Amino acid sequence: MSQVLETEPGFVPDITDVGADAARVAKLATSADLYRRWERQQWLVAVVDPARDRATWDDLRPFVKQQTLNALAELEIGEVTVTRTLGTLIDNPPTEDDRIYLCTQLADEARHVRFFQTYLQEVCGVEAEAGANADSDVAADYASMFAPALTAVTGRLREVGSSPEDWYRALVYYHLITEGVLAATALRTTRFLARRLELSALDEGLTNVTRDESRHVSFGLRAAQDGVAQGYGQVIKDAHFESIAMAAWVLIGPARHNPSPAIRMALVSRAAQLQQNVDIAEERLVKQLRLIGMPELADAALTAWRQAIVKAIDGYEENWGSPHPIRAAARIAQN
């Protein structure tokens, strides 16, 4: 019996057979399958026409505009980073089908950058150059922690003497963590926001980006699954656990001021939204291990993730001298 892992509109499930047994290895799409899917799922930024959201955007309250702008800036910076680092994975993949598929992904990433830059410029009034080098603190944690690590592990593939182990380490950082956990969580949250605000062009563009990312993550899962089967399980495990703490830190964002609303109802609502992001990322992180054939690591990964979230919230409170909304809401609930 097949099981759909993502059911939200626009998300194309790439898992054909998961099964009820967590120890059972899932049947995942091949690189050739994903290439054919890519040919069928093309889209154009010009057809989306981001500028049609301008009137709706102009009527939004300043706080809501800033919230949306922060989400878009975070996504754009992430897309710029992955576009710059994907090329090294194309150089020496396990198979030629993998190389051909990865070339399509590079085209996708470039299109995503163009979509976000166009939207920021034509709708939000933010120049593309400024978006790529956003001076807000939105992506400060990603830029200072995860982006350098991703650049380092992918850059290793260009060095003389790089090995298959290096390729699989880069795959985990890039496809499973950056895209499968961080980007997937951010896209889901931002799409919900776009729909709530009736920004139809943004919703359409994010739906297209999400569909592309579904293919990218599916490739990462299948490649990691193959790597485990071929004896690279240790490096895949190590890379997964190396990156957990960084991913949790980026998700919480200690460098980003996220003040607790004074009104109780607003605080509870904000904390619930932030906790949902944590829960979505956690679910994806653990599910990946099951899908690639390493379900025995799920409990340890869950423990490491939750400890890392607590540490990141502690880091936020040290930076800002005030409770993080998740913790502030929890304290209120206890009283």
C-alpha positions in Angstrom: 0.0 0.0 0.0 1.4 3.4 -0.9 1.5 6.2 1.6 1.5 9.9 0.6 4.1 11.8 2.7 2.9 15.3 1.7 -0.7 16.1 1.0 -0.7 19.9 0.8 -1.8 21.3 -2.6 1.1 21.6 -5.1 3.4 19.2 -3.3 4.1 16.3 -5.6 4.8 13.2 -3.7 7.8 11.3 -5.0 7.6 8.3 -2.7 5.9 5.4 -4.4 5.9 2.8 -1.6 6.7 3.5 2.0 4.9 0.7 3.8 3.9 0.4 7.4 7.1 -1.2 8.7 9.6 1.5 9.7 12.5 -0.8 9.1 11.4 -1.5 5.5 13.3 0.4 2.9 11.1 2.7 0.8 11.0 2.5 -3.0 12.1 5.9 -4.2 12.1 7.6 -7.6 15.3 7.1 -9.7 17.3 9.9 -11.2 15.9 9.0 -14.6 12.3 9.2 -13.2 13.1 12.6 -11.7 14.5 13.9 -14.9 11.3 12.9 -16.8 9.2 14.6 -14.0 11.3 17.7 -14.4 10.5 17.9 -18.2 6.8 17.7 -17.4 6.8 20.3 -14.5 8.3 23.3 -16.2 7.2 26.8 -15.2 8.1 30.4 -16.0 8.6 33.3 -13.6 7.1 35.7 -16.3 3.9 33.6 -16.4 3.5 33.8 -12.6 3.7 37.6 -13.0 4.7 38.6 -9.5 3.7 42.2 -10.1 0.0 41.3 -9.9 0.4 41.1 -6.1 1.5 44.8 -5.8 -1.9 46.3 -4.9 -2.6 43.7 -2.3 0.9 44.1 -0.9 0.5 47.9 -0.6 -2.6 47.5 1.5 -0.9 45.2 4.1 -0.2 46.5 7.6 3.5 47.3 8.2 4.0 44.4 10.7 2.6 41.9 8.2 4.7 43.3 5.4 7.9 43.0 7.5 7.0 39.4 8.5 6.5 38.5 4.9 9.6 40.3 3.7 11.6 38.5 6.3 10.3 35.1 5.1 11.1 36.0 1.5 14.6 37.3 2.3 15.4 34.1 4.2 14.3 32.0 1.3 16.1 34.1 -1.3 19.4 34.0 0.6 19.1 30.2 0.9 18.4 29.8 -2.8 21.4 32.0 -3.7 23.7 29.9 -1.5 22.5 26.5 -2.9 22.8 27.8 -6.4 26.4 28.7 -5.7 27.3 25.3 -4.1 25.4 22.7 -6.2 27.9 22.6 -9.0 30.4 20.6 -7.2 28.0 17.7 -6.7 27.5 17.6 -10.5 31.2 16.9 -11.1 31.6 13.4 -9.8 28.2 11.8 -8.9 27.8 8.0 -8.5 26.1 7.6 -12.0 25.6 9.5 -15.2 21.9 9.6 -14.6 22.6 11.4 -11.4 24.7 14.0 -13.2 22.0 14.6 -15.8 19.4 15.0 -13.1 21.6 17.3 -11.0 22.0 19.6 -14.0 18.2 20.1 -14.1 18.3 20.9 -10.4 20.9 23.6 -11.0 18.5 25.2 -13.5 15.7 25.0 -10.9 17.8 26.7 -8.3 18.6 29.6 -10.7 14.9 30.0 -11.5 14.1 30.1 -7.8 16.6 32.9 -7.2 15.1 34.8 -10.2 11.6 34.4 -8.8 12.4 35.6 -5.3 14.5 38.5 -6.6 11.7 39.5 -9.1 9.1 39.3 -6.4 11.1 41.3 -3.9 11.8 44.0 -6.5 8.5 44.3 -8.3 6.2 43.8 -5.3 8.1 44.6 -2.2 10.2 47.4 -3.6 13.5 45.7 -2.6 16.3 45.8 -5.2 17.6 42.4 -6.2 21.2 43.2 -5.2 20.0 44.2 -1.7 17.9 41.0 -1.4 20.9 38.9 -2.1 22.9 40.7 0.5 20.1 41.4 3.0 21.3 43.6 5.8 18.5 42.4 8.1 19.2 39.8 10.8 16.8 37.4 9.2 19.3 35.0 7.8 22.3 36.0 10.0 22.4 32.5 11.6 22.2 30.7 8.3 24.9 33.0 6.8 27.2 32.7 9.8 26.8 29.0 10.6 25.2 26.8 8.0 26.2 28.5 4.8 30.0 28.3 5.6 29.6 24.6 6.5 27.7 23.9 3.3 30.3 25.7 1.3 33.1 23.8 2.9 31.7 20.3 2.4 30.7 21.0 -1.2 34.0 22.8 -1.9 35.9 19.7 -0.7 34.6 18.0 -3.9 36.8 20.3 -6.0 40.0 19.3 -4.2 42.4 16.8 -5.4 41.8 13.5 -3.7 38.1 14.0 -2.9 36.3 10.7 -2.4 32.8 9.2 -2.7 32.6 9.7 1.1 33.0 13.4 0.5 30.3 13.4 -2.1 27.8 11.7 0.3 28.7 14.1 3.1 27.9 17.0 0.8 24.7 15.3 -0.3 23.4 15.1 3.2 24.2 18.7 4.0 22.7 19.9 0.7 19.8 17.7 -0.1 18.7 16.3 3.2 19.3 19.1 5.7 19.4 22.4 3.7 16.6 21.4 1.4 14.8 18.6 3.1 14.6 20.2 6.5 15.3 24.0 6.4 13.9 25.0 3.0 11.0 22.6 3.2 9.9 24.0 6.5 10.3 27.7 5.4 8.4 27.1 2.2 5.5 25.4 4.0 5.2 28.3 6.5 5.6 31.0 3.8 3.0 29.4 1.5 0.5 29.4 4.4 1.2 33.1 5.0 0.8 33.9 1.3 -2.6 32.2 1.2 -3.8 33.9 4.3 -2.8 37.3 2.9 -4.3 36.5 -0.5 -1.0 37.1 -2.3 -2.0 34.9 -5.3 1.2 35.3 -7.3 3.4 34.5 -4.3 1.3 31.5 -3.6 1.6 30.3 -7.2 5.3 30.9 -7.3 5.9 29.2 -3.9 3.8 26.2 -5.1 6.0 25.9 -8.1 9.2 26.2 -6.0 7.8 23.5 -3.6 7.2 21.1 -6.5 10.8 21.6 -7.6 12.1 21.1 -4.1 10.1 17.9 -3.8 12.1 16.5 -6.7 15.4 17.7 -5.2 14.7 16.1 -1.8 13.6 12.9 -3.5 16.9 12.7 -5.3 18.7 13.2 -2.0 16.8 10.5 -0.3 17.3 8.0 -3.1 21.0 8.8 -3.5 21.5 8.5 0.3 19.5 5.2 0.3 21.8 3.9 -2.5 24.8 5.1 -0.5 23.7 3.2 2.6 23.3 0.1 0.5 26.7 0.5 -1.0 28.6 0.8 2.3 28.6 4.6 2.9 26.2 4.5 5.8 28.8 5.7 8.4 29.6 8.9 6.5 25.9 9.5 5.9 25.2 9.0 9.6 28.0 11.3 10.6 27.0 14.0 8.3 23.4 13.8 9.5 24.4 14.2 13.1 27.0 16.9 12.3 24.4 19.1 10.8 21.5 18.6 13.3 22.7 21.3 15.8 23.4 23.8 13.0 19.9 23.2 11.5 18.2 23.7 14.9 20.2 26.9 15.4 19.2 28.3 12.1 15.5 27.4 12.6 15.3 29.2 15.9 17.5 32.1 14.7 19.1 33.4 17.9 20.4 36.4 16.0 16.9 37.4 14.9 14.9 39.4 17.5 11.6 37.7 17.9 10.0 39.5 20.8 7.2 38.0 22.9 3.9 39.8 22.3 2.5 41.5 25.4 -1.1 40.3 24.7 -1.5 36.7 25.9 -3.5 35.5 22.9 -1.0 37.0 20.5 1.9 35.3 22.4 0.2 31.9 22.3 -0.5 32.2 18.6 3.0 33.3 17.8 4.6 30.6 19.9 2.3 28.0 18.3 3.5 29.1 14.9 7.2 28.9 15.8 6.7 25.5 17.6 4.9 24.2 14.4 8.1 25.0 12.4 10.2 23.1 14.9 7.8 20.1 14.8 7.7 20.1 11.0 11.5 20.1 10.8 11.7 17.4 13.4 9.3 15.2 11.6 11.2 15.5 8.4 14.5 14.9 10.0 13.5 11.7 11.5 11.5 10.5 8.5 14.5 10.8 6.3 16.4 8.3 8.3 13.6 5.8 8.0 13.3 6.3 4.2 17.0 5.9 3.5 17.2 2.7 5.5 18.6 3.8 8.8 15.5 3.7 11.1 17.7 2.6 14.1 19.1 6.1 14.3 15.7 7.9 14.6 15.6 8.0 18.4 19.2 9.3 18.7 18.5 11.9 16.1 15.3 13.0 17.8 17.2 13.4 21.1 20.0 15.4 19.5 17.5 17.6 17.7 15.5 18.5 20.8 18.6 19.2 22.8 19.8 21.4 20.0 16.5 23.3 19.9 16.8 24.0 23.7 20.4 25.2 23.2 19.3 27.5 20.4 16.5 29.0 22.5 19.0 29.5 25.4 21.2 31.3 22.8 18.4 33.5 21.8 17.7 34.5 25.4 21.4 35.2 26.1 21.5 37.4 23.0 18.4 39.4 23.7 17.9 39.2 27.5 14.3 38.1 27.2 12.4 34.9 26.8 11.9 33.3 23.4 8.2 33.2 22.5 8.1 29.4 22.7 9.4 29.4 26.2 7.4 32.5 27.3 4.2 30.8 26.2 5.1 27.5 27.9 5.7 29.4 31.2 2.3 31.1 30.9 0.6 27.7 30.3 2.1 26.3 33.5 0.7 29.1 35.6 
